Amino acid sequence: MRVAGGRLDTDPGRAQAQVPVGSEPIAGSEFDFRAARTIGGARLDDPFTDLERDSDGLAWARLTGADGRTVSLWCDESYSVLQLYTGDTLAPERQRRGLAAEPMTCPPNALQTGDGIVRLEPGDTFVGRWGVGID
């Protein structure tokens, strides 16, 4: 997954609420997926930021399975955060059955903080594009 340069750190005391308390670079950390590697035992329920974009302005997350097939998610510049979730907090029979990837236009808790909120006046529109594919 070549995804991002940073992630939002959340309050461990409020892990269920995913309330961001700061940001940190991911270079060299357990959250650094900028070069292809296995997810392994990494527990992800994290908002990634500083999304790396290609020449078309798209950010990509790619996951290659044991069978060699790759699932890709892309999002345009309308999305500044990509939430990744391995499902470790689910019931045991549902844990780690896949990887959730959610493009977000604002960070968690944005309705409280106002960070990244898109406000539309009557008659205004907002368009964001994202997509998925399997190779």
Backbone torsions as a table, in degrees:
resi	resn	phi	psi	omega
1	MET	NA	108.9	172.8
2	ARG	-93.6	102.1	-166.5
3	VAL	-117.2	-66.7	-163.0
4	ALA	-149.9	168.3	176.5
5	GLY	-104.6	-10.1	-177.8
6	GLY	-148.4	170.8	175.5
7	ARG	-146.1	153.1	176.1
8	LEU	-86.4	128.9	176.3
9	ASP	-85.0	139.3	-178.3
10	THR	-114.7	159.5	-179.3
11	ASP	-69.8	112.2	-177.7
12	PRO	-60.1	-27.0	177.6
13	GLY	-73.0	-15.2	179.9
14	ARG	-128.2	40.9	-174.8
15	ALA	-56.6	-37.2	-179.2
16	GLN	-63.6	-34.5	-177.7
17	ALA	-82.9	-16.5	-179.5
18	GLN	55.2	47.4	180.0
19	VAL	-84.3	114.6	179.8
20	PRO	-66.0	139.9	177.6
21	VAL	-122.0	0.0	179.9
22	GLY	166.2	-178.3	177.7
23	SER	-130.3	158.9	180.0
24	GLU	-148.3	148.3	174.4
25	PRO	-70.8	150.8	-178.3
26	ILE	-100.1	-8.4	-176.9
27	ALA	-50.8	121.2	176.9
28	GLY	79.0	0.1	-178.8
29	SER	-94.3	174.9	177.0
30	GLU	-64.7	-14.5	-179.0
31	PHE	-96.2	5.4	-176.8
32	ASP	-84.9	100.5	178.9
33	PHE	-112.9	24.5	-179.4
34	ARG	-68.4	-25.5	171.9
35	ALA	-110.5	144.9	-177.7
36	ALA	-58.9	131.2	175.4
37	ARG	-162.5	164.7	179.3
38	THR	-73.1	149.6	175.0
39	ILE	-70.6	-36.0	177.9
40	GLY	56.9	-133.7	-177.5
41	GLY	-89.2	5.7	-179.8
42	ALA	-58.5	129.9	177.7
43	ARG	-98.5	113.6	-176.6
44	LEU	-113.6	127.7	164.4
45	ASP	-153.8	64.4	-165.4
46	ASP	-132.5	140.1	172.5
47	PRO	-87.1	119.7	178.8
48	PHE	-96.4	141.1	-175.2
49	THR	-127.3	-175.5	-178.5
50	ASP	50.1	49.9	-175.3
51	LEU	-60.6	132.2	177.9
52	GLU	-79.9	133.7	-173.8
53	ARG	-122.2	150.3	177.4
54	ASP	-85.9	-174.3	-176.6
55	SER	-65.4	-16.7	176.4
56	ASP	-93.1	3.2	-179.9
57	GLY	82.6	12.4	-178.5
58	LEU	-95.1	140.2	170.6
59	ALA	-99.8	141.3	-175.5
60	TRP	-125.4	142.8	167.0
61	ALA	-125.4	127.6	-178.6
62	ARG	-126.9	135.4	178.7
63	LEU	-127.1	121.0	179.5
64	THR	-104.1	126.8	-179.3
65	GLY	-85.1	174.4	-179.8
66	ALA	-61.1	-24.5	-179.8
67	ASP	-83.5	0.0	178.8
68	GLY	88.3	-8.3	177.8
69	ARG	-78.4	147.5	-176.9
70	THR	-120.4	132.4	172.2
71	VAL	-103.3	130.1	-178.8
72	SER	-121.6	140.9	172.2
73	LEU	-122.8	135.4	175.9
74	TRP	-127.7	153.6	175.2
75	CYS	-146.0	149.3	-178.8
76	ASP	-83.4	-175.2	-174.9
77	GLU	-69.8	-5.2	174.5
78	SER	-68.5	-20.6	-175.8
79	TYR	-106.2	119.9	-177.1
80	SER	-104.5	-9.1	-176.0
81	VAL	-133.6	142.3	173.9
82	LEU	-127.0	112.4	179.5
83	GLN	-86.1	126.6	177.1
84	LEU	-115.8	137.8	-173.9
85	TYR	-142.8	122.7	-179.8
86	THR	-90.2	-9.4	176.5
87	GLY	83.2	17.4	-178.0
88	ASP	-65.8	-20.6	-178.0
89	THR	-91.8	0.7	178.6
90	LEU	-79.4	171.4	174.9
91	ALA	-56.1	146.5	-174.3
92	PRO	-49.4	-40.2	-178.4
93	GLU	-71.9	-11.4	-179.7
94	ARG	-109.1	-6.7	-175.5
95	GLN	-67.3	142.2	172.2
96	ARG	50.8	38.9	177.4
97	ARG	-87.3	-6.8	-179.7
98	GLY	-179.9	-172.9	176.5
99	LEU	-124.4	123.5	175.2
100	ALA	-88.6	136.7	176.1
101	ALA	-133.2	118.7	-175.5
102	GLU	-123.4	111.3	173.5
103	PRO	-70.7	134.8	-177.3
104	MET	-129.2	141.1	179.0
105	THR	-81.8	-12.4	179.5
106	CYS	-152.1	162.3	-178.6
107	PRO	-75.1	164.6	173.7
108	PRO	-55.8	149.3	178.7
109	ASN	72.3	14.3	-177.3
110	ALA	-65.6	-28.5	177.9
111	LEU	-65.4	-26.0	177.4
112	GLN	-84.0	-42.8	-173.3
113	THR	-92.0	-25.0	-175.4
114	GLY	84.5	-4.0	-178.8
115	ASP	-63.3	121.0	173.6
116	GLY	72.7	6.4	-179.0
117	ILE	-66.1	134.4	174.1
118	VAL	-94.0	116.1	-179.8
119	ARG	-104.5	126.3	-179.5
120	LEU	-112.0	130.9	172.7
121	GLU	-83.8	161.0	178.0
122	PRO	-52.1	130.6	179.6
123	GLY	90.3	-15.0	177.5
124	ASP	-73.4	159.2	175.7
125	THR	-131.4	161.1	175.2
126	PHE	-137.0	133.0	177.8
127	VAL	-128.5	125.7	172.7
128	GLY	-129.1	144.4	-178.1
129	ARG	-123.8	140.0	174.1
130	TRP	-151.0	164.8	179.9
131	GLY	-163.7	169.4	178.9
132	VAL	-132.7	157.4	177.2
133	GLY	-155.9	160.3	177.8
134	ILE	-125.4	129.9	177.9
135	ASP	-110.2	NA	NA
